[in-house]
Amino acid sequence: MKYFRYMTAVCFILAVLCHCITTNAAEDTEENVLEQYQEYCRRLESVEHKDDIAGCGFEIEESQIFPIAFGENEEVFMIPAFDKTYHRLALFLADGQGKVLYKTDQLETNSRVLGQMQQPNCGIAAVSFQDVNGDERLDIVLITYCRNSSGDYKGKTYKVGDVLFQNQQGTGFYRDYRIADKINRFGMNKSTELITAFVRDGYSTEFLYTAATLKELQKQQFQVITEQCYSRTFGKLGKLQVVPGTYHIADYDIFMIYLVNEEGCIVSGLQPMGEYDNLYALKGINCRDIDGDGLKDIVVLARYSYEGEKGELVVESDYAIYYQRTGGFSADTDIKSRYQCSDEDTMEILIQKARAYWGWKIEP
């Protein structure tokens, strides 16, 4: 355990050094961040009882306290708490008398901003206790909400998934960073059911991002939406087939669009559903010049569903625009930041608004 904590500290310090060198951030010097980390570790290590959590600067998520079978202990509770200063999440396991038996903050959600103590954690989306690796011990499947204060995701809430495997001794948990990386890099962090389908059952969305041919996609059960599948000539990219479709996993339909050449090779892959959980209905795909450069662009309009922060099902319309460029396609961000479509918007209305943004006259 001491060796593990030592290596964790070493890795964190190296991340701090890299961050300070590459960003030259005056407000977060190496010394300041190291002092913050050491002070934070002292507070975390000081928690020996449930009653110590608040006094050591952590705020308990009371609604997310759950019992869990832990080793030979009959009554153990998982207590999640966020550090009030840096918004880092820590998990404490305490017995019926409140004595802390195990604690950790080595979680994927605490590494969203590398080299900094401050993290964008803002809540817990879901927790599930189940045996996902077949060793007859309960593991923890955890999903958190994060919201960045700057950058591309500024102000947007997104999910981060993680799995903590209970060790054979029943004295603690360990993580496989490779599993956590794939869960989040390939969008399998939407629900605990989706994470379980990957970790326990072996289903994965990874092939959606790594396949080289249409045949490879279909071999992995990618279902083409044939009524919206057609061929278009895209400038120097030549004649390409626009192939929209879905992959069904754990009651979710993951929506992707591929541009496939005449040899069946994938030239480009588009992911218009973004952070949504599921494709509810595809309303249309249109290929025409949007930004006035003479090249065909791609507009996608669909309805998506996702789970709200209170667990409710939310369905809404959204769109994506991809501009054709010399080497492929680039997703629009400017129009999206100014106009959010409604359920009443049609493809024709959306194209008119998008073309008007680029100075096209609206046809009478």
C-alpha positions as CSV (number, residue, x, y, z in Angstrom):
1,M,0.0,0.0,0.0
2,K,2.8,2.4,0.8
3,Y,4.5,1.6,-2.5
4,F,1.3,2.3,-4.3
5,R,0.8,5.6,-2.6
6,Y,4.5,6.5,-3.4
7,M,4.1,5.7,-7.1
8,T,0.8,7.6,-7.2
9,A,2.5,10.7,-5.8
10,V,5.4,10.3,-8.2
11,C,3.0,10.1,-11.2
12,F,1.1,13.1,-10.0
13,I,4.2,15.2,-9.6
14,L,5.4,14.2,-13.1
15,A,2.1,15.3,-14.5
16,V,2.4,18.6,-12.6
17,L,5.9,19.2,-14.1
18,C,4.7,18.5,-17.6
19,H,1.7,20.8,-17.2
20,C,3.8,23.6,-15.9
21,I,6.4,23.3,-18.7
22,T,3.9,23.1,-21.5
23,T,1.5,25.7,-20.3
24,N,3.8,28.1,-18.5
25,A,0.9,28.8,-16.2
26,A,2.0,31.4,-13.6
27,E,-0.9,30.9,-11.3
28,D,-0.1,27.2,-10.8
29,T,3.6,26.9,-10.2
30,E,5.2,23.5,-9.5
31,E,5.7,24.4,-5.9
32,N,2.2,25.6,-5.3
33,V,0.5,22.6,-6.8
34,L,2.9,20.2,-4.9
35,E,2.0,22.0,-1.7
36,Q,-1.7,21.8,-2.5
37,Y,-1.4,18.1,-3.2
38,Q,0.5,17.4,0.0
39,E,-2.0,19.3,2.0
40,Y,-4.9,17.5,0.4
41,C,-3.3,14.1,1.0
42,R,-2.8,14.9,4.7
43,R,-6.5,15.7,5.0
44,L,-7.5,12.5,3.1
45,E,-5.2,10.3,5.2
46,S,-6.7,11.9,8.4
47,V,-10.1,10.5,7.8
48,E,-10.4,7.4,10.1
49,H,-14.1,7.7,10.9
50,K,-17.2,8.8,9.0
51,D,-17.5,11.7,11.4
52,D,-14.0,12.9,10.3
53,I,-15.1,13.4,6.7
54,A,-16.7,16.8,7.0
55,G,-14.0,18.1,9.4
56,C,-11.3,17.2,6.9
57,G,-12.8,19.3,4.1
58,F,-15.0,16.8,2.3
59,E,-18.8,17.0,1.7
60,I,-20.7,13.7,1.7
61,E,-23.1,12.9,-1.0
62,E,-25.8,11.6,1.4
63,S,-28.1,10.4,-1.4
64,Q,-25.4,8.1,-2.8
65,I,-24.5,6.2,0.4
66,F,-25.1,2.5,-0.2
67,P,-24.4,-0.8,1.5
68,I,-21.9,-3.2,-0.1
69,A,-20.5,-6.6,0.6
70,F,-16.8,-6.0,1.4
71,G,-14.6,-9.0,2.3
72,E,-15.7,-10.7,5.5
73,N,-17.4,-7.6,6.8
74,E,-21.2,-8.0,7.2
75,E,-22.3,-4.3,7.2
76,V,-20.2,-1.9,5.1
77,F,-21.3,1.4,3.5
78,M,-19.8,3.1,0.5
79,I,-19.7,6.9,1.3
80,P,-18.8,9.2,-1.6
81,A,-17.6,12.7,-0.7
82,F,-16.3,15.6,-2.7
83,D,-13.4,17.7,-1.5
84,K,-14.7,21.2,-1.0
85,T,-11.5,22.9,-2.2
86,Y,-10.6,21.0,-5.3
87,H,-13.8,19.1,-6.2
88,R,-12.0,15.8,-6.2
89,L,-14.1,12.7,-5.4
90,A,-13.1,10.3,-2.7
91,L,-14.8,7.0,-1.8
92,F,-14.8,5.8,1.8
93,L,-16.0,2.4,3.0
94,A,-17.1,2.4,6.6
95,D,-18.5,-0.3,8.9
96,G,-21.7,0.0,10.9
97,Q,-19.9,1.9,13.6
98,G,-18.6,4.5,11.1
99,K,-15.0,3.2,11.2
100,V,-13.3,3.8,7.8
101,L,-12.0,0.4,6.5
102,Y,-10.9,1.6,3.0
103,K,-10.6,4.9,1.1
104,T,-9.4,6.0,-2.3
105,D,-9.4,9.0,-4.6
106,Q,-7.6,7.1,-7.4
107,L,-10.5,7.6,-9.8
108,E,-10.8,8.4,-13.5
109,T,-13.0,11.4,-12.8
110,N,-10.1,13.0,-10.8
111,S,-7.8,13.1,-13.8
112,R,-9.9,15.2,-16.2
113,V,-7.5,18.2,-15.9
114,L,-3.9,16.7,-15.8
115,G,-1.4,18.5,-13.6
116,Q,-3.9,20.4,-11.6
117,M,-5.6,19.8,-8.3
118,Q,-8.8,21.5,-9.3
119,Q,-11.2,19.1,-11.1
120,P,-14.5,19.6,-12.8
121,N,-16.5,17.0,-10.8
122,C,-20.1,18.2,-10.1
123,G,-22.0,15.1,-9.0
124,I,-22.5,11.4,-9.2
125,A,-24.7,10.1,-12.0
126,A,-24.9,6.4,-11.1
127,V,-23.4,3.7,-8.9
128,S,-23.8,-0.1,-9.3
129,F,-22.5,-3.0,-7.3
130,Q,-22.0,-6.2,-9.2
131,D,-19.5,-8.9,-10.0
132,V,-18.1,-7.8,-13.4
133,N,-15.0,-9.9,-13.5
134,G,-16.4,-13.3,-12.3
135,D,-14.5,-13.6,-9.1
136,E,-17.7,-13.7,-6.9
137,R,-16.9,-10.4,-5.2
138,L,-18.9,-7.2,-5.7
139,D,-17.2,-4.6,-7.8
140,I,-18.1,-0.9,-8.0
141,V,-19.3,0.6,-11.3
142,L,-19.2,4.4,-11.0
143,I,-20.3,7.2,-13.3
144,T,-19.8,10.9,-12.4
145,Y,-20.9,14.2,-13.9
146,C,-18.3,16.7,-14.9
147,R,-18.6,20.3,-16.1
148,N,-15.5,22.2,-17.4
149,S,-15.1,25.9,-16.7
150,S,-13.1,26.5,-19.9
151,G,-12.2,24.9,-23.2
152,D,-14.3,23.1,-25.7
153,Y,-16.7,21.6,-23.1
154,K,-17.1,24.8,-21.1
155,G,-20.4,24.8,-19.3
156,K,-21.4,21.4,-20.8
157,T,-22.1,18.4,-18.5
158,Y,-20.6,15.1,-19.5
159,K,-20.1,11.7,-17.9
160,V,-17.0,9.9,-16.8
161,G,-17.2,6.1,-16.2
162,D,-15.0,3.9,-14.0
163,V,-14.8,0.4,-12.5
164,L,-13.2,-0.5,-9.2
165,F,-12.5,-4.3,-8.8
166,Q,-12.6,-5.7,-5.3
167,N,-9.4,-7.6,-4.6
168,Q,-9.3,-11.3,-3.6
169,Q,-8.4,-10.5,0.0
170,G,-11.5,-8.3,0.4
171,T,-9.3,-5.5,1.8
172,G,-9.6,-3.0,-1.0
173,F,-10.2,-2.2,-4.7
174,Y,-8.0,-1.8,-7.7
175,R,-8.5,-0.2,-11.2
176,D,-7.4,-1.1,-14.6
177,Y,-6.6,2.2,-16.3
178,R,-6.8,0.6,-19.8
179,I,-10.4,-0.4,-19.1
180,A,-11.3,3.1,-17.8
181,D,-9.7,4.7,-20.9
182,K,-11.7,2.6,-23.3
183,I,-14.9,3.2,-21.4
184,N,-14.6,6.9,-21.8
185,R,-12.7,7.2,-25.1
186,F,-15.3,5.1,-27.0
187,G,-18.4,6.5,-25.3
188,M,-19.3,3.6,-23.1
189,N,-19.9,5.8,-20.1
190,K,-23.5,6.6,-20.6
191,S,-24.9,4.1,-18.0
192,T,-23.8,1.3,-15.7
193,E,-25.6,-1.2,-18.0
194,L,-23.4,0.0,-20.9
195,I,-20.2,-0.3,-18.8
196,T,-21.3,-3.8,-17.7
197,A,-21.9,-4.9,-21.2
198,F,-18.3,-4.0,-22.1
199,V,-16.5,-5.1,-18.9
200,R,-18.5,-8.3,-18.1
201,D,-20.0,-9.4,-21.4
202,G,-17.3,-8.3,-23.8
203,Y,-19.3,-6.0,-26.1
204,S,-17.6,-2.9,-27.3
205,T,-18.1,0.2,-29.4
206,E,-14.4,0.4,-30.2
207,F,-14.7,-1.1,-33.7
208,L,-16.9,1.9,-34.6
209,Y,-13.8,4.1,-34.4
210,T,-11.2,1.6,-35.7
211,A,-12.8,-0.2,-38.6
212,A,-11.2,0.3,-42.0
213,T,-14.0,-1.1,-44.3
214,L,-17.8,-1.2,-44.4
215,K,-17.7,-5.0,-44.4
216,E,-15.8,-4.9,-41.1
217,L,-18.5,-2.7,-39.6
218,Q,-21.3,-5.0,-40.8
219,K,-19.4,-8.0,-39.5
220,Q,-19.6,-6.5,-36.1
221,Q,-23.4,-6.0,-36.4
222,F,-23.4,-2.4,-37.5
223,Q,-26.9,-1.8,-38.9
224,V,-27.1,0.4,-41.9
225,I,-30.1,2.8,-42.2
226,T,-30.7,2.0,-45.8
227,E,-33.3,4.7,-46.5
228,Q,-30.8,7.4,-45.8
229,C,-27.9,5.7,-47.6
230,Y,-26.8,7.2,-50.9
231,S,-23.8,8.2,-53.1
232,R,-22.6,11.8,-53.7
233,T,-19.5,13.3,-55.4
234,F,-17.5,15.3,-52.8
235,G,-15.0,17.4,-54.9
236,K,-11.5,16.0,-54.8
237,L,-12.6,13.2,-52.4
238,G,-14.5,11.7,-55.3
239,K,-17.6,9.7,-55.3
240,L,-18.5,8.5,-51.8
241,Q,-21.3,6.6,-50.3
242,V,-23.0,8.2,-47.2
243,V,-23.6,5.3,-44.8
244,P,-25.6,6.1,-41.6
245,G,-26.3,3.4,-39.1
246,T,-26.4,2.2,-35.5
247,Y,-24.8,-0.3,-33.3
248,H,-27.1,-1.7,-30.5
249,I,-25.5,-2.3,-27.1
250,A,-27.2,-2.5,-23.7
251,D,-30.5,-1.0,-25.1
252,Y,-28.7,1.9,-26.7
253,D,-28.4,2.6,-30.4
254,I,-25.1,4.3,-31.0
255,F,-25.4,6.4,-34.2
256,M,-22.5,6.9,-36.7
257,I,-22.2,8.1,-40.3
258,Y,-19.4,6.8,-42.5
259,L,-18.2,8.0,-45.9
260,V,-17.2,5.0,-47.9
261,N,-15.3,5.0,-51.3
262,E,-16.1,2.7,-54.2
263,E,-13.7,0.1,-52.9
264,G,-15.6,-0.2,-49.7
265,C,-12.9,1.6,-47.6
266,I,-13.9,4.1,-44.9
267,V,-12.7,7.6,-45.8
268,S,-14.2,9.4,-42.9
269,G,-16.3,8.6,-39.8
270,L,-18.7,11.2,-38.3
271,Q,-20.4,11.1,-34.8
272,P,-23.3,13.5,-34.9
273,M,-24.9,12.2,-31.6
274,G,-22.0,13.6,-29.5
275,E,-22.7,13.2,-25.8
276,Y,-26.3,12.0,-26.2
277,D,-27.0,8.5,-25.0
278,N,-29.1,7.1,-27.8
279,L,-30.5,7.7,-31.3
280,Y,-34.3,8.1,-31.0
281,A,-35.0,8.9,-34.7
282,L,-33.1,10.1,-37.7
283,K,-34.9,13.0,-39.3
284,G,-32.7,13.4,-42.3
285,I,-29.2,13.8,-43.9
286,N,-28.6,16.4,-46.6
287,C,-25.4,17.1,-48.7
288,R,-25.1,20.6,-50.1
289,D,-22.8,23.6,-50.0
290,I,-23.4,25.4,-46.7
291,D,-20.4,27.8,-46.3
292,G,-20.2,29.0,-49.9
293,D,-16.9,27.4,-50.9
294,G,-18.4,25.3,-53.7
295,L,-18.0,22.0,-52.0
296,K,-20.7,19.8,-50.6
297,D,-21.1,19.8,-46.9
298,I,-23.2,17.4,-44.7
299,V,-26.1,18.3,-42.5
300,V,-27.6,15.8,-40.1
301,L,-30.9,16.3,-38.2
302,A,-32.0,13.8,-35.6
303,R,-33.8,13.2,-32.3
304,Y,-31.7,11.8,-29.4
305,S,-32.5,10.6,-25.9
306,Y,-30.5,10.8,-22.8
307,E,-31.0,10.4,-19.0
308,G,-31.5,13.7,-17.2
309,E,-29.7,14.5,-13.9
310,K,-32.8,13.4,-12.0
311,G,-32.9,10.1,-13.8
312,E,-35.7,11.1,-16.2
313,L,-35.8,10.3,-19.9
314,V,-35.2,13.4,-22.1
315,V,-35.8,13.4,-25.9
316,E,-34.7,16.4,-28.0
317,S,-33.8,17.4,-31.5
318,D,-30.3,18.4,-32.5
319,Y,-28.2,18.8,-35.6
320,A,-24.7,18.6,-36.8
321,I,-23.0,20.3,-39.8
322,Y,-19.7,19.0,-41.3
323,Y,-17.8,21.2,-43.7
324,Q,-15.9,19.5,-46.5
325,R,-12.2,20.4,-46.4
326,T,-9.2,19.3,-48.4
327,G,-8.4,16.2,-46.3
328,G,-11.9,15.4,-45.0
329,F,-14.7,17.0,-43.0
330,S,-14.7,19.4,-40.1
331,A,-17.5,19.7,-37.6
332,D,-19.2,23.1,-37.2
333,T,-19.0,24.9,-33.9
334,D,-19.9,28.5,-34.8
335,I,-23.5,28.0,-35.8
336,K,-24.1,25.4,-33.1
337,S,-23.0,28.0,-30.5
338,R,-25.6,30.5,-31.8
339,Y,-28.6,28.4,-32.7
340,Q,-30.2,25.4,-30.9
341,C,-32.9,23.8,-33.1
342,S,-36.3,22.8,-31.8
343,D,-38.6,19.8,-32.4
344,E,-40.5,21.9,-35.0
345,D,-37.4,22.6,-37.2
346,T,-37.2,20.7,-40.5
347,M,-34.2,20.0,-42.6
348,E,-35.3,22.8,-45.0
349,I,-35.5,25.4,-42.2
350,L,-32.2,24.3,-40.7
351,I,-30.4,24.6,-44.1
352,Q,-31.9,28.0,-44.6
353,K,-30.6,29.2,-41.3
354,A,-27.2,27.7,-41.8
355,R,-26.8,29.2,-45.3
356,A,-28.0,32.6,-44.0
357,Y,-25.2,32.5,-41.4
358,W,-22.7,32.3,-44.3
359,G,-24.3,35.1,-46.2
360,W,-26.5,33.2,-48.6
361,K,-29.7,35.0,-49.5
362,I,-32.8,33.3,-48.3
363,E,-34.9,32.0,-51.2
364,P,-38.4,33.4,-51.3
